[in-house]
Amino acid sequence: MVQLVDWDLAAATAGTFSKSGPKATYEEAAAVVSELRKLTDLAEAHVREFTGLRAQVSHPPVRIVDRADWSAANVAGLRQVFEPLMESLTAGNEPGPLTQAVGSRITGVQAGTVLGYLSGKVLGQYEVFSSDPGVLLLVAPNIVEVERKLDADPRDFRLWVCLHEVTHRTQFTAVPWLRGAFFAEVEAFVRATQLASEQLVERLRRAMDAIAGAVRDPDHSFSVLDLVQTPAQREVLDRLTAMMTLLEGHAEYVMDGVGPDVVRTVDEIRAKFNQRREAGNPFERVIRKLLGIDVKLRQYAEGRKFVHAVVDRVGMDGFNQIWSSQETLPRKSELSDPDAWIERVLGAGATETITEDAPAAAPPTTEQPAPEKPEAEQPAAQKSTAKKSTAKKTTAKKAVKKMAPPSDGAAPTKRIRPRKAPLKPAPDEPTAEH
C-alpha cells in the first residue's frame, strides 16, 4: 500500500504538540462536560425551530473532547478519506521505497504539528470524514479558555458555540445527500491532479511545509491554488469554496439570529468575539490559504451576508430550497449576488414581499425520512404548521409553496423568527473557531 503520509506518526506528533488546557478541578471539568451535553440538546431544538430543518437520518451523540482527542479524531478522519484516494491516484506508478518511507515521515510530522497547534484553537467541529453522517466534537478546554478571556457568561457562550456547531450537524443530517456531494468534490479535485507519484510525494511534502508556514506566519503566500494543475481543478475548487461559504455563513446566521430570547447576552458575546478576532485566527488563516481566498474575502461574513439577504427577501422557507439538490446550492458568483440565486432557483418575481406568517419548510429531499416518532415524543416544531395567512398571496410565496413539501396537518405553533434588524457586519476574520 502506498503511504504518502505516516498517519500514526502524525497522530503521535499532534499529541506531543497539544498544549494542556486551562486549570480546572475535576469537579469543574465534569460540570463543563455535563452542561455542554445538555446545551447541545437544547441547541438542537432551537436550531430546528429557527431553521425549519429536521434530521432525516440519525446521528451519534456529541463527543466532548480534549485537545489531544480532537487531533486524533481528525487524523483518523483524514486518513480514512485520503488513503484510498492516494492509493488510487498512484496505482501502477508508486514512488520508490526510500521516497515513500522518508517522504511519509516528513509529511506525517508536519501534519501532526499543524493539527497539534490547531487543537488549542478550535472550539468545536462537525467531523464528517470518519463516520456517516459525521460526529459533533466540542473541545471543552478551548471553550472554557475563550469564555474566560472574553469574560463572557459561561452558559450563554457555551450555548452560542453549540448553536453554531449543531447547525452544521443539522445541515448534514437534514440534507443526507450533502456529505456525499462534499466527498465527491474532494475526490474530483484529487483525481484531477496530473502528477507522477514521485512528484506527488514532493508536492505533498512542500504543501504540508507551506501549511505549517501559513499557521505560523500570516503573510505566508501559499494557497491551494499553487497545487491547481487543470481547469477542471479550478472548477471543483470554486464549487467547494461556494459550498463551504454557504455552510459556514448559515451557521453564523443561526447562532446570532435566534436572538437574546435564547442567548441573553448574544450581542455582548458577538461584540467581544469580533474584537478578539480582529487579530486573526490561525485555523481560519490556514483555510483561507488552502482555498486561495484573499484575506479581504471573508468566507464567514460573505456566507452570512448571503443567507441574511435571501431570508430577508424570501423568508426561511424560500431559503430552505437551497437544500433541494446540488444544483440549487449557490454558485460562487451568486454568493455576492443573492438575487441571482433567487431568480435561478425560485424564479422571477420571487423577491416580492413575503407575508409575515409564511411557514418555514423542511428541505426537500429524495432520501427516505427518518421513522416517525410517536406524537407525544415529537417536538412542537415538527407537529405544527403555520397559521393560514389572511394577506394576499404573493408571487414569491406561490413559487416557494410550489416547491415545498406538504404540511403534516398538525396544529400551528409559535416559531422563533429571524430578527428583523440587520446583523452586525463581521470583522476581517470569521466569527467562530471550529
DAQUI-V604991 format. One record per pair of residues at least 24 apart in sequence whose ideal C-beta (glycine too) atoms are under 6 Angstrom apart, sorted by sequence separation. I is the first residue (numbers start at 1). J is the second residue. D is the distance in Angstrom with one decimal. If there is no record, write none. Layout:
I;J;D, I;J;D
This chain:
321;345;5.9, 387;412;4.8, 359;385;5.9, 384;410;5.7, 386;412;5.8, 359;386;3.2, 383;410;4.1, 385;412;5.7, 36;64;5.3, 310;338;5.0, 384;412;5.3, 136;165;5.7, 306;335;5.0, 309;338;4.0, 357;386;5.4, 384;413;3.6, 357;387;5.4, 33;64;4.7, 306;338;5.4, 357;389;5.4, 136;169;5.0, 302;335;5.6, 380;413;4.7, 355;389;4.7, 194;229;4.9, 314;350;5.6, 355;391;4.5, 124;161;5.7, 123;161;5.2, 134;172;5.4, 192;230;5.5, 313;351;4.7, 126;165;5.9, 133;172;5.0, 315;354;4.2, 358;397;5.9, 133;173;5.3, 192;232;4.5, 314;354;5.9, 323;363;3.4, 324;364;4.6, 74;115;5.7, 124;165;3.9, 192;233;4.5, 317;358;5.9, 320;361;5.3, 353;394;5.7, 364;405;5.7, 126;168;3.8, 317;359;6.0, 352;394;4.6, 354;396;5.7, 126;169;5.1, 315;358;5.0, 317;360;4.9, 320;363;5.0, 352;395;5.1, 361;404;3.9, 71;115;4.6, 189;233;5.8, 316;360;4.2, 317;361;4.0, 352;396;4.8, 71;116;5.9, 133;179;5.6, 349;395;3.9, 350;396;4.4, 189;236;4.4, 71;119;4.6, 81;129;4.8, 188;236;4.9, 252;300;5.2, 18;67;4.2, 70;119;5.0, 80;129;6.0, 350;399;5.1, 18;68;4.6, 77;127;5.4, 80;130;5.6, 241;291;5.4, 128;179;5.5, 185;236;5.6, 248;299;5.9, 253;304;5.1, 67;119;3.9, 77;129;3.1, 248;300;5.0, 252;304;4.1, 347;399;5.0, 15;68;4.8, 18;71;5.8, 67;120;5.8, 77;130;3.7, 346;399;5.0, 73;127;5.8, 76;130;5.2, 185;239;5.7, 245;299;5.0, 249;303;1.8, 253;307;4.3, 185;240;5.1, 248;303;5.1, 249;304;4.2, 253;308;5.8, 14;71;3.5, 245;302;5.8, 246;303;5.6, 249;306;5.7, 250;307;5.2, 245;303;4.1, 249;307;5.0, 11;72;5.5, 218;280;5.8, 11;75;4.4, 10;75;5.2, 223;289;5.0, 224;290;4.6, 70;137;6.0, 215;282;5.0, 222;289;5.7, 225;292;3.8, 7;75;5.8, 224;292;5.6, 70;139;5.1, 223;292;3.9, 215;286;5.7, 7;79;4.3, 63;135;5.9, 65;137;5.4, 214;286;5.2, 59;133;5.8, 62;136;4.5, 63;137;5.3, 64;138;5.3, 65;139;5.9, 67;141;6.0, 60;135;5.2, 66;141;5.7, 214;289;4.2, 57;133;5.5, 64;140;5.2, 171;247;5.8, 4;86;5.1, 314;396;5.4, 318;400;4.5, 321;403;5.3, 168;251;5.6, 317;400;5.3, 2;86;5.9, 167;251;4.1, 246;330;5.8, 2;87;5.5, 164;251;4.7, 167;254;4.6, 317;404;6.0, 2;90;4.8, 242;330;5.7, 242;331;5.9, 242;332;4.4, 245;335;5.7, 164;255;4.3, 241;332;5.9, 2;94;5.4, 163;255;4.2, 238;332;4.6, 160;255;5.7, 9;105;6.0, 13;109;5.2, 17;113;5.7, 107;204;5.7, 111;208;5.8, 114;211;5.7, 6;104;4.4, 10;108;4.4, 14;112;4.2, 18;116;5.0, 103;201;4.3, 107;205;5.4, 110;208;3.8, 114;212;5.4, 117;215;5.7, 5;104;5.7, 6;105;5.0, 9;108;3.6, 13;112;2.6, 17;116;2.7, 106;205;5.4, 110;209;6.0, 113;212;5.9, 4;104;5.8, 13;113;5.9, 3;104;4.8, 10;111;4.3, 14;115;4.2, 18;119;4.7, 19;120;5.0, 107;208;4.9, 114;215;5.8, 5;107;4.6, 6;108;3.2, 10;112;4.0, 14;116;4.1, 36;138;5.3, 95;197;4.5, 99;201;5.6, 103;205;5.6, 110;212;5.4, 5;108;5.4, 94;197;5.7, 95;198;5.1, 160;263;5.2, 93;197;4.6, 159;263;5.6, 85;190;4.8, 5;111;6.0, 95;201;5.1, 90;197;4.3, 156;263;5.1, 311;418;5.6, 32;140;5.4, 156;264;5.8, 156;265;4.7, 160;269;5.6, 32;144;6.0, 153;265;5.0, 157;269;5.8, 59;173;5.1, 308;423;5.8, 57;173;5.3, 53;170;5.2, 152;269;5.3, 55;173;4.0, 56;174;5.9, 39;158;5.3, 43;162;3.9, 47;166;5.2, 55;174;5.6, 57;176;5.3, 21;141;2.6, 39;159;4.8, 43;163;4.8, 47;167;5.3, 54;174;5.9, 56;176;5.2, 53;174;4.0, 22;144;5.4, 36;158;6.0, 40;162;5.1, 44;166;5.2, 150;272;4.6, 22;145;4.7, 39;162;4.7, 43;166;4.2, 47;170;5.2, 301;426;3.8, 300;430;3.3, 300;431;5.8, 181;326;5.0, 284;430;5.0, 175;323;4.5, 281;429;5.4, 278;427;4.9, 280;429;5.7, 277;427;5.5, 277;429;4.1, 281;433;5.8, 274;427;4.9, 258;416;5.9, 273;431;5.8, 259;419;5.1, 121;282;5.6, 122;283;6.0, 257;418;4.8, 121;283;5.1, 118;283;5.1, 256;423;5.7, 252;431;5.9, 175;363;5.6, 174;363;5.9, 176;367;4.2, 4;201;5.8, 4;204;5.6, 50;254;6.0, 50;258;5.4, 46;258;5.5, 46;262;5.4, 52;316;5.7, 52;320;5.9, 164;432;4.9, 52;360;2.9, 54;362;5.2, 52;361;5.9, 56;365;5.9, 125;434;5.0, 52;362;5.9, 123;433;4.7, 124;434;4.9, 56;367;5.4, 122;433;5.7, 123;434;5.6, 121;433;5.6, 122;434;5.9, 56;369;5.3, 56;370;5.7, 49;381;4.4, 48;381;5.5, 49;415;5.8, 50;416;4.7, 49;416;5.2
